[in-house]
Amino acid sequence: MNKNSIYIILFFFTTNILLSQYKTERIEDFFKTNETDSLYITAIKNYTQELDSLITKNQYPKIIYLEHQNYLSRLPKEINGYQIISLGLDNRKEYFKKNKNKLALVEISPLFLKDGLFSITLLLYGAKLKGKMNLDLSFSHFNRTYFKFTDGKLVEVKNETGGI
């Protein structure tokens, strides 16, 4: 091998290492929770506290099935002792089968602004899977958490629940 070949190989090798480290850091940054993610975590914590007050301990498994949304991709796998499972088209059949084709499905709204308050609403549905693609939903109740922009950040100001 001549000297130029060694330089070219060395150049490609170091460039590859540097770029792979850059991409790794960017991927790790993507999965870190940000301020918006912490608002969703706060809303889910409020919902789990409501569940704990309604359900006697050990009566139901502590699992929350969330309707898959891209803006919820960085949520932790567990919040307040509840396992968080995102249900999408790729895995919903599996979880419905485990639960005899019935489960409680939670839909989480995007962050919403009205009258100076931000809110996140969790809607609980009784869900039944009939066939491969037919999903019947019946509304049960909601939990809404409100935030106000104070001193440069969003702070929780109130929580409300309601439903049938």
N, CA, C and O of each residue as an XYZ file, in Angstrom:
656
protein
N       0.844     -1.183      0.000
C       0.000      0.000      0.000
C       0.882      1.237      0.000
O       1.915      1.303      0.667
N       0.434      2.206     -0.772
C       1.209      3.449     -0.780
C       0.706      4.388      0.308
O      -0.290      4.116      0.980
N       1.405      5.478      0.461
C       1.124      6.441      1.515
C      -0.252      7.087      1.347
O      -0.949      7.293      2.341
N      -0.660      7.410      0.124
C      -1.957      8.038     -0.139
C      -3.122      7.120      0.240
O      -4.134      7.584      0.765
N      -2.981      5.852     -0.020
C      -4.038      4.890      0.329
C      -4.247      4.840      1.839
O      -5.377      4.765      2.321
N      -3.152      4.882      2.568
C      -3.242      4.857      4.029
C      -3.946      6.112      4.533
O      -4.769      6.034      5.445
N      -3.631      7.278      3.946
C      -4.287      8.530      4.344
C      -5.789      8.499      4.039
O      -6.601      8.967      4.837
N      -6.143      7.954      2.897
C      -7.567      7.882      2.517
C      -8.319      6.963      3.473
O      -9.416      7.303      3.916
N      -7.759      5.829      3.791
C      -8.401      4.898      4.721
C      -8.522      5.533      6.101
O      -9.567      5.443      6.745
N      -7.455      6.170      6.547
C      -7.468      6.841      7.843
C      -8.520      7.953      7.874
O      -9.222      8.108      8.873
N      -8.636      8.724      6.794
C      -9.626      9.794      6.702
C     -11.044      9.233      6.818
O     -11.841      9.744      7.604
N     -11.369      8.201      6.055
C     -12.713      7.613      6.107
C     -13.007      6.987      7.469
O     -14.131      7.071      7.964
N     -12.011      6.370      8.063
C     -12.189      5.744      9.368
C     -12.506      6.788     10.442
O     -13.449      6.611     11.213
N     -11.730      7.869     10.497
C     -11.970      8.903     11.520
C     -13.273      9.657     11.251
O     -13.983     10.006     12.195
N     -13.598      9.912      9.991
C     -14.854     10.583      9.653
C     -16.034      9.736     10.095
O     -17.002     10.255     10.649
N     -15.957      8.444      9.855
C     -17.035      7.534     10.245
C     -17.225      7.526     11.757
O     -18.357      7.539     12.241
N     -16.137      7.503     12.496
C     -16.206      7.509     13.967
C     -16.828      8.807     14.462
O     -17.710      8.786     15.320
N     -16.375      9.930     13.928
C     -16.898     11.235     14.357
C     -18.386     11.366     14.039
O     -19.155     11.836     14.878
N     -18.796     10.964     12.857
C     -20.209     11.074     12.476
C     -21.084     10.129     13.296
O     -22.203     10.487     13.664
N     -20.590      8.938     13.582
C     -21.399      8.005     14.367
C     -21.581      8.509     15.794
O     -22.645      8.314     16.381
N     -20.561      9.156     16.364
C     -20.716      9.744     17.695
C     -21.708     10.888     17.657
O     -22.506     11.033     18.583
N     -21.684     11.691     16.632
C     -22.615     12.815     16.499
C     -24.043     12.296     16.422
O     -24.929     12.825     17.093
N     -24.278     11.270     15.615
C     -25.626     10.719     15.473
C     -26.094     10.105     16.781
O     -27.263     10.247     17.137
N     -25.211      9.423     17.510
C     -25.578      8.816     18.779
C     -26.022      9.875     19.775
O     -27.024      9.699     20.468
N     -25.271     10.987     19.849
C     -25.661     12.053     20.755
C     -27.011     12.627     20.366
O     -27.828     12.915     21.239
N     -27.260     12.796     19.095
C     -28.532     13.346     18.631
C     -29.683     12.380     18.938
O     -30.767     12.827     19.310
N     -29.476     11.102     18.794
C     -30.515     10.124     19.105
C     -30.798     10.133     20.602
O     -31.959     10.099     21.009
N     -29.756     10.179     21.424
C     -29.956     10.236     22.873
C     -30.707     11.502     23.265
O     -31.574     11.460     24.138
N     -30.386     12.630     22.632
C     -31.092     13.881     22.914
C     -32.566     13.771     22.549
O     -33.423     14.324     23.238
N     -32.858     13.063     21.474
C     -34.243     12.917     21.043
C     -35.088     12.208     22.101
O     -36.248     12.565     22.304
N     -34.524     11.220     22.766
C     -35.291     10.436     23.731
C     -35.337     11.044     25.125
O     -36.018     10.508     25.999
N     -34.637     12.142     25.359
C     -34.728     12.830     26.643
C     -36.052     13.583     26.696
O     -36.487     14.174     25.708
N     -36.678     13.551     27.858
C     -37.941     14.275     27.987
C     -37.670     15.777     28.035
O     -36.661     16.230     28.575
N     -38.600     16.531     27.453
C     -38.487     17.983     27.473
C     -39.640     18.554     28.293
O     -40.382     17.803     28.926
N     -39.794     19.880     28.287
C     -40.824     20.508     29.116
C     -42.228     20.050     28.721
O     -43.067     19.816     29.591
N     -42.488     19.923     27.434
C     -43.808     19.474     26.992
C     -44.084     18.053     27.470
O     -45.192     17.747     27.912
N     -43.077     17.184     27.382
C     -43.243     15.811     27.871
C     -43.583     15.804     29.353
O     -44.403     14.999     29.794
N     -42.964     16.692     30.130
C     -43.229     16.722     31.570
C     -44.674     17.152     31.848
O     -45.245     16.758     32.865
N     -45.271     17.954     30.961
C     -46.684     18.315     31.126
C     -47.575     17.093     30.946
O     -48.531     16.903     31.698
N     -47.265     16.266     29.955
C     -48.038     15.031     29.755
C     -47.843     14.084     30.938
O     -48.792     13.425     31.365
N     -46.645     14.013     31.461
C     -46.383     13.166     32.631
C     -47.196     13.660     33.821
O     -47.763     12.852     34.557
N     -47.260     14.977     34.023
C     -48.058     15.553     35.111
C     -49.532     15.201     34.932
O     -50.201     14.824     35.894
N     -50.039     15.322     33.709
C     -51.450     14.996     33.441
C     -51.730     13.520     33.712
O     -52.778     13.182     34.264
N     -50.812     12.643     33.334
C     -50.997     11.208     33.582
C     -50.910     10.916     35.072
O     -51.645     10.063     35.570
N     -50.025     11.607     35.802
C     -49.944     11.419     37.256
C     -51.277     11.795     37.914
O     -51.749     11.091     38.806
N     -51.879     12.899     37.475
C     -53.185     13.289     38.014
C     -54.227     12.215     37.735
O     -55.056     11.906     38.591
N     -54.182     11.657     36.548
C     -55.117     10.594     36.172
C     -54.899      9.352     37.040
O     -55.867      8.729     37.476
N     -53.638      8.986     37.297
C     -53.378      7.800     38.114
C     -53.829      8.023     39.558
O     -54.282      7.088     40.217
N     -53.706      9.256     40.049
C     -54.192      9.546     41.404
C     -55.714      9.396     41.466
O     -56.259      8.923     42.463
N     -56.389      9.801     40.399
C     -57.837      9.602     40.328
C     -58.170      8.113     40.315
O     -59.088      7.671     41.005
N     -57.423      7.344     39.530
C     -57.648      5.891     39.483
C     -57.444      5.269     40.855
O     -58.243      4.442     41.293
N     -56.370      5.671     41.533
C     -56.091      5.113     42.860
C     -57.214      5.409     43.847
O     -57.498      4.591     44.722
N     -57.857      6.568     43.718
C     -58.946      6.899     44.642
C     -60.231      6.135     44.310
O     -61.081      5.940     45.180
N     -60.373      5.701     43.048
C     -61.587      4.992     42.639
C     -61.494      3.481     42.791
O     -62.499      2.810     43.027
N     -60.305      2.959     42.657
C     -60.112      1.511     42.615
C     -59.419      1.043     43.884
O     -58.422      1.626     44.311
N     -59.959     -0.022     44.487
C     -59.267     -0.587     45.642
C     -57.985     -1.255     45.164
O     -57.924     -1.805     44.064
N     -57.001     -1.199     45.982
C     -55.696     -1.730     45.592
C     -55.784     -3.211     45.222
O     -56.545     -3.982     45.806
N     -54.968     -3.574     44.220
C     -54.841     -4.944     43.704
C     -56.107     -5.481     43.057
O     -56.180     -6.674     42.763
N     -57.104     -4.637     42.828
C     -58.302     -5.113     42.139
C     -58.033     -5.232     40.639
O     -58.514     -6.163     39.994
N     -57.275     -4.304     40.092
C     -56.938     -4.309     38.675
C     -55.437     -4.165     38.529
O     -54.774     -3.588     39.391
N     -54.900     -4.693     37.431
C     -53.472     -4.466     37.199
C     -53.234     -2.980     36.914
O     -54.072     -2.312     36.308
N     -52.106     -2.485     37.350
C     -51.797     -1.068     37.165
C     -51.173     -0.862     35.785
O     -49.961     -0.698     35.646
N     -52.035     -0.875     34.776
C     -51.620     -0.693     33.387
C     -52.516      0.366     32.760
O     -53.736      0.347     32.923
N     -51.889      1.287     32.043
C     -52.644      2.281     31.278
C     -52.325      2.051     29.807
O     -51.172      2.134     29.384
N     -53.360      1.763     29.046
C     -53.223      1.578     27.605
C     -53.519      2.913     26.936
O     -54.655      3.386     26.955
N     -52.489      3.517     26.343
C     -52.640      4.801     25.669
C     -52.785      4.599     24.175
O     -52.077      3.790     23.576
N     -53.710      5.339     23.577
C     -53.800      5.353     22.127
C     -52.509      5.967     21.592
O     -52.097      7.036     22.042
N     -51.877      5.305     20.646
C     -50.588      5.772     20.134
C     -50.724      7.138     19.478
O     -51.590      7.360     18.632
N     -49.844      8.050     19.893
C     -49.707      9.376     19.288
C     -48.216      9.676     19.211
O     -47.474      9.363     20.141
N     -47.774     10.273     18.123
C     -46.340     10.584     17.976
C     -45.843     11.538     19.051
O     -44.690     11.436     19.471
N     -46.677     12.457     19.504
C     -46.224     13.422     20.497
C     -46.070     12.800     21.888
O     -45.648     13.478     22.825
N     -46.406     11.531     22.025
C     -46.239     10.837     23.308
C     -45.094      9.821     23.271
O     -44.992      8.971     24.156
N     -44.249      9.904     22.269
C     -43.222      8.874     22.074
C     -42.140      8.866     23.149
O     -41.438      7.866     23.298
N     -41.988      9.955     23.902
C     -40.906     10.009     24.893
C     -41.391      9.813     26.320
O     -40.655     10.097     27.265
N     -42.603      9.339     26.489
C     -43.086      9.075     27.842
C     -42.338      7.894     28.438
O     -41.956      6.974     27.715
N     -42.125      7.907     29.747
C     -41.479      6.746     30.375
C     -42.413      5.533     30.333
O     -43.613      5.665     30.093
N     -41.853      4.380     30.566
C     -42.628      3.131     30.549
C     -43.457      2.944     31.814
O     -44.330      2.077     31.863
N     -43.190      3.749     32.832
C     -43.938      3.659     34.090
C     -44.108      5.054     34.686
O     -43.160      5.837     34.739
N     -45.327      5.353     35.132
C     -45.618      6.626     35.790
C     -46.473      6.327     37.016
O     -47.525      5.697     36.901
N     -46.030      6.772     38.179
C     -46.776      6.602     39.434
C     -47.138      5.137     39.719
O     -48.199      4.855     40.276
N     -46.270      4.226     39.343
C     -46.520      2.808     39.589
C     -47.400      2.143     38.543
O     -47.707      0.958     38.670
N     -47.817      2.876     37.511
C     -48.628      2.331     36.432
C     -47.762      2.094     35.205
O     -47.015      2.976     34.781
N     -47.866      0.906     34.643
C     -47.160      0.599     33.409
C     -47.870      1.324     32.265
O     -49.096      1.278     32.170
N     -47.113      1.988     31.403
C     -47.664      2.732     30.275
C     -47.403      1.935     29.011
O     -46.256      1.643     28.673
N     -48.487      1.582     28.310
C     -48.369      0.830     27.064
C     -49.051      1.630     25.967
O     -50.231      1.963     26.071
N     -48.300      1.935     24.918
C     -48.839      2.654     23.770
C     -49.424      1.645     22.797
O     -48.724      0.752     22.321
N     -50.722      1.790     22.501
C     -51.388      0.865     21.582
C     -51.516      1.493     20.209
O     -52.104      2.564     20.052
N     -50.967      0.824     19.229
C     -51.085      1.229     17.832
C     -51.570      0.045     17.021
O     -51.881     -1.009     17.574
N     -51.634      0.215     15.724
C     -52.110     -0.870     14.873
C     -51.205     -2.093     14.935
O     -51.662     -3.219     14.738
N     -49.921     -1.873     15.210
C     -48.978     -2.986     15.203
C     -49.090     -3.904     16.424
O     -48.731     -5.078     16.335
N     -49.583     -3.395     17.566
C     -49.588     -4.241     18.768
C     -50.945     -4.348     19.453
O     -51.057     -5.052     20.457
N     -51.969     -3.683     18.958
C     -53.232     -3.680     19.695
C     -53.889     -5.057     19.736
O     -54.518     -5.406     20.736
N     -53.755     -5.843     18.674
C     -54.345     -7.183     18.656
C     -53.773     -8.034     19.795
O     -54.507     -8.764     20.461
N     -52.479     -7.936     20.009
C     -51.800     -8.690     21.069
C     -52.383     -8.352     22.448
O     -52.690     -9.252     23.231
N     -52.536     -7.053     22.742
C     -53.012     -6.649     24.063
C     -54.512     -6.885     24.238
O     -54.964     -7.197     25.339
N     -55.270     -6.739     23.178
C     -56.690     -7.061     23.278
C     -56.874     -8.558     23.521
O     -57.743     -8.962     24.294
N     -56.062     -9.372     22.866
C     -56.148    -10.824     23.054
C     -55.841    -11.196     24.504
O     -56.502    -12.062     25.077
N     -54.831    -10.539     25.100
C     -54.473    -10.788     26.500
C     -55.601    -10.398     27.450
O     -55.694    -10.930     28.557
N     -56.459     -9.474     27.022
C     -57.533     -8.949     27.872
C     -58.923     -9.366     27.397
O     -59.905     -8.670     27.657
N     -59.006    -10.497     26.702
C     -60.283    -11.046     26.223
C     -61.049    -10.047     25.362
O     -62.269     -9.922     25.471
N     -60.316     -9.335     24.502
C     -60.834     -8.362     23.534
C     -61.516     -7.149     24.155
O     -62.269     -6.454     23.473
N     -61.264     -6.877     25.455
C     -61.808     -5.690     26.117
C     -60.712     -5.060     26.965
O     -59.971     -5.761     27.653
N     -60.614     -3.743     26.912
C     -59.698     -3.037     27.798
C     -60.091     -1.569     27.881
O     -60.898     -1.080     27.091
N     -59.511     -0.882     28.844
C     -59.726      0.554     29.005
C     -58.648      1.273     28.204
O     -57.456      1.125     28.475
N     -59.078      2.052     27.216
C     -58.159      2.754     26.328
C     -58.204      4.243     26.642
O     -59.280      4.836     26.720
N     -57.037      4.841     26.822
C     -56.948      6.257     27.160
C     -56.425      7.026     25.956
O     -55.389      6.692     25.382
N     -57.166      8.064     25.590
C     -56.742      8.975     24.531
C     -56.264     10.262     25.202
O     -56.951     10.808     26.065
N     -55.093     10.740     24.806
C     -54.553     11.977     25.375
C     -54.525     13.039     24.286
O     -53.962     12.841     23.210
N     -55.148     14.171     24.597
C     -55.205     15.261     23.628
C     -53.856     15.962     23.516
O     -53.037     15.892     24.432
N     -53.629     16.631     22.402
C     -52.456     17.505     22.334
C     -52.637     18.668     23.308
O     -53.751     18.940     23.757
N     -51.551     19.342     23.629
C     -51.606     20.514     24.490
C     -52.499     21.553     23.821
O     -52.303     21.882     22.651
N     -53.483     22.071     24.564
C     -54.508     22.951     24.010
C     -54.503     24.270     24.783
O     -54.355     24.272     26.006
N     -54.661     25.384     24.081
C     -54.679     26.713     24.701
C     -56.045     27.345     24.520
O     -56.555     27.442     23.404
N     -56.648     27.784     25.655
C     -57.927     28.482     25.606
C     -58.011     29.427     26.806
O     -57.768     29.026     27.944
N     -58.356     30.678     26.538
C     -58.524     31.694     27.573
C     -57.301     31.831     28.482
O     -57.441     32.025     29.690
N     -56.110     31.731     27.903
C     -54.884     31.921     28.667
C     -54.429     30.710     29.462
O     -53.396     30.765     30.130
N     -55.182     29.616     29.403
C     -54.793     28.390     30.101
C     -54.498     27.289     29.085
O     -55.213     27.121     28.097
N     -53.443     26.558     29.353
C     -53.122     25.377     28.560
C     -53.767     24.186     29.243
O     -53.883     24.153     30.468
N     -54.187     23.207     28.452
C     -54.778     22.017     29.070
C     -54.406     20.764     28.290
O     -54.119     20.799     27.093
N     -54.423     19.661     29.020
C     -54.257     18.326     28.447
C     -55.408     17.498     28.980
O     -55.646     17.449     30.187
N     -56.121     16.846     28.071
C     -57.281     16.055     28.459
C     -57.015     14.581     28.195
O     -56.569     14.196     27.114
N     -57.297     13.762     29.205
C     -57.243     12.315     29.055
C     -58.677     11.814     29.004
O     -59.459     12.061     29.922
N     -59.019     11.115     27.939
C     -60.352     10.548     27.766
C     -60.259      9.041     27.922
O     -59.442      8.391     27.269
N     -61.090      8.490     28.781
C     -61.084      7.048     29.008
C     -62.259      6.426     28.268
O     -63.398      6.875     28.396
N     -61.971      5.393     27.500
C     -62.978      4.664     26.751
C     -62.941      3.192     27.151
O     -61.878      2.632     27.421
N     -64.107      2.585     27.184
C     -64.179      1.140     27.223
C     -64.042      0.685     25.777
O     -64.847      1.083     24.935
N     -63.055     -0.129     25.472
C     -62.778     -0.522     24.091
C     -62.986     -2.022     23.920
O     -62.560     -2.828     24.747
N     -63.657     -2.375     22.816
C     -63.857     -3.778     22.461
C     -63.383     -3.968     21.027
O     -63.764     -3.216     20.130
N     -62.555     -4.972     20.824
C     -62.070     -5.287     19.488
C     -62.952     -6.391     18.908
O     -63.067     -7.481     19.468
N     -63.567     -6.075     17.772
C     -64.426     -7.042     17.076
C     -63.833     -7.267     15.698
O     -63.861     -6.378     14.848
N     -63.305     -8.442     15.484
C     -62.625     -8.714     14.219
C     -61.239     -8.094     14.219
O     -60.704     -7.730     15.266
N     -60.663     -7.979     13.016
C     -59.304     -7.459     12.923
C     -59.250     -5.938     13.011
O     -58.326     -5.392     13.614
N     -60.208     -5.251     12.429
C     -60.099     -3.797     12.318
C     -61.259     -3.031     12.951
O     -61.265     -1.801     12.898
N     -62.229     -3.702     13.539
C     -63.398     -3.023     14.093
C     -63.209     -2.815     15.594
O     -63.159     -3.776     16.362
N     -63.104     -1.558     15.999
C     -62.888     -1.200     17.394
C     -64.078     -0.382     17.868
O     -64.319      0.716     17.366
N     -64.821     -0.911     18.832
C     -65.954     -0.196     19.416
C     -65.489      0.528     20.671
O     -64.853     -0.061     21.544
N     -65.818      1.824     20.749
C     -65.424      2.636     21.900
C     -66.661      3.188     22.585
O     -67.594      3.650     21.928
N     -66.662      3.135     23.918
C     -67.732      3.776     24.685
C     -67.080      4.699     25.715
O     -66.252      4.270     26.518
N     -67.474      5.982     25.672
C     -66.875      6.999     26.537
C     -67.211      6.698     27.993
O     -68.344      6.351     28.325
N     -66.212      6.838     28.848
C     -66.399      6.611     30.270
C     -66.282      7.921     31.043
O     -67.250      8.368     31.657
N     -65.114      8.529     31.016
C     -64.924      9.802     31.721
C     -63.670     10.507     31.213
O     -62.938      9.986     30.371
N     -63.444     11.700     31.745
C     -62.268     12.461     31.351
C     -61.559     13.000     32.579
O     -62.140     13.118     33.658
N     -60.287     13.325     32.387
C     -59.469     13.997     33.397
C     -58.708     15.084     32.658
O     -57.966     14.796     31.719
N     -58.888     16.341     33.078
C     -58.255     17.472     32.397
C     -57.364     18.224     33.386
O     -57.792     18.574     34.486
N     -56.128     18.464     32.977
C     -55.176     19.207     33.786
C     -54.890     20.536     33.095
O     -54.609     20.582     31.897
N     -54.967     21.621     33.876
C     -54.752     22.974     33.355
C     -53.409     23.513     33.822
O     -52.972     23.265     34.946
N     -52.766     24.256     32.928
C     -51.475     24.875     33.205
C     -51.552     26.356     32.830
O     -52.269     26.744     31.908
N     -50.798     27.170     33.568
C     -50.724     28.604     33.292
C     -49.263     28.979     33.114
O     -48.387     28.472     33.814
N     -49.013     29.879     32.161
C     -47.646     30.329     31.910
C     -47.272     31.357     32.966
O     -47.796     32.471     32.971
N     -46.362     30.979     33.864
C     -45.947     31.840     34.973
C     -44.430     31.825     35.089
O     -43.817     30.758     35.122
N     -43.831     32.991     35.151
C     -42.378     33.124     35.317
C     -41.594     32.289     34.302
O     -40.599     31.656     34.654
N     -42.034     32.288     33.063
C     -41.299     31.621     31.994
C     -41.501     30.132     31.870
O     -40.818     29.483     31.078
N     -42.433     29.565     32.640
C     -42.700     28.127     32.496
C     -44.174     27.838     32.766
O     -44.887     28.654     33.350
N     -44.611     26.668     32.330
C     -45.995     26.259     32.545
C     -46.118     25.566     33.896
O     -45.378     24.631     34.202
N     -47.068     26.042     34.699
C     -47.269     25.533     36.050
C     -48.699     25.021     36.165
O     -49.635     25.663     35.689
N     -48.863     23.863     36.797
C     -50.198     23.297     36.982
C     -51.022     24.197     37.903
O     -50.556     24.614     38.962
N     -52.268     24.491     37.476
C     -53.119     25.358     38.290
C     -54.379     24.654     38.785
O     -54.875     24.971     39.866
N     -54.908     23.698     38.007
C     -56.073     22.957     38.479
C     -56.248     21.685     37.682
O     -55.631     21.479     36.637
N     -57.112     20.840     38.212
C     -57.404     19.549     37.620
C     -58.911     19.310     37.742
O     -59.492     19.588     38.791
N     -59.546     18.805     36.695
C     -60.967     18.506     36.789
C     -61.265     17.162     36.154
O     -60.564     16.715     35.247
N     -62.312     16.529     36.644
C     -62.741     15.245     36.115
C     -64.244     15.288     35.879
O     -64.952     16.116     36.451
N     -64.709     14.403     35.044
C     -66.138     14.307     34.787
C     -66.402     13.127     33.868
O     -65.477     12.473     33.387
N     -67.664     12.873     33.638
C     -68.021     11.781     32.741
C     -69.335     11.184     33.087
O     -70.149     11.779     33.794
N     -69.536     10.005     32.586
C     -70.817      9.319     32.764
C     -70.865      8.644     34.114
O     -71.865      8.012     34.453
